[in-house]
Amino acid sequence: MTYEELIERLDPNVYQSLRQSVQLGKWPDGRKLTPQQREISLEAVIYYENLHNIPEEERVGYLDRGSKAGTACDPTVRRSQSGDSDADSDQFFEVRS
């Protein structure tokens, strides 16, 4: 069985458990995740969410920017390098990854 097949067949309860473990930094029995376990578990959770079309706002790591979306307070918006110190909405542009 490949990694992709494993994630495709992953039980939703196991996914929820992995997700909670990543969020809390510990396994359900209380043992702390090692950095490697956290990394592997997070990769599995992200892969599962993409594969099963989990809505973006329900995915691990989702940040609701609310009314700040698209403004200078939004970390996806960076200030242009024009040199002026006065904030002007024309100095900002959206950065997408």
Protein Blocks (a to p, Z undefined) as FASTA:
>chain_A
ZZklmmmmpcfklmmmmmmmmmnopafkopacdfklmmmmmmmmmmmmmmnopafklpgh
iacekjmgopaklmkbccdfehpabdcfklpccddZZ
